[in-house]
Amino acid sequence: MARTLIAESKSPVDWTRLHEAVKPIRGRVEIFPVSFEGPMPQGLGLSIPQRNCNDLAWEELLQLADVLGKRFGMTVTDLATGAAFGPDTAEEIKKAFLAEPCGE
């Protein structure tokens, strides 16, 4: 089981540049490219295995969301709550992230 999120972009993603940007941050969060049809043609899946859902993974997730949003114009959405990361939603997402084991 895992907590899953999705990062979406309205424009093509430079995967090499993205990989270089997130590689030093990523340790607990697993990432993988995803494709969909519709208004958001490019995306990235983020998965935090249940064994890694803790404060350290939360901090890593915040850093990833910041880089993906600011450098790549991506919107990161928590699939469990349906909330997109932002100043008004970070606390809500964090409570859900830490309140129960991922995937339950």
PEBELHU-V111693 format. One record per backbone hydrogen bond with DSSP energy under -1.0 kcal/mol. CO is the residue of the C=O (numbers start at 1). NH is the residue of the N-H. E is the energy in kcal/mol with one decimal. If there is no record, write none. Layout:
co/nh/e
CO/NH/E
CO/NH/E
This chain:
co/nh/e
1/50/-2.2
3/48/-2.7
4/79/-1.8
5/46/-2.4
6/77/-3.2
7/44/-2.5
8/75/-2.7
9/42/-1.5
13/15/-1.2
14/18/-2.6
15/19/-2.7
16/20/-2.2
17/21/-1.8
18/22/-2.3
19/23/-2.1
22/26/-2.7
30/47/-2.8
32/45/-3.9
34/43/-1.3
42/9/-2.5
43/34/-2.1
44/7/-3.0
45/32/-1.9
46/5/-2.7
47/30/-3.3
48/3/-2.2
49/52/-2.6
50/53/-1.4
52/54/-1.2
54/58/-2.2
55/59/-2.3
56/60/-2.0
57/61/-2.6
58/62/-2.4
59/63/-2.1
60/64/-2.6
61/65/-2.8
62/66/-2.1
63/67/-2.4
64/68/-3.1
65/69/-2.3
66/70/-2.9
67/71/-2.2
68/74/-2.5
69/73/-1.0
75/8/-2.5
76/85/-3.4
77/6/-2.3
78/82/-2.6
83/78/-2.8
86/89/-1.0
86/90/-2.0
89/93/-2.5
90/94/-2.6
91/95/-2.4
92/96/-1.8
93/97/-2.6
94/98/-2.7
95/99/-1.8
101/104/-1.7
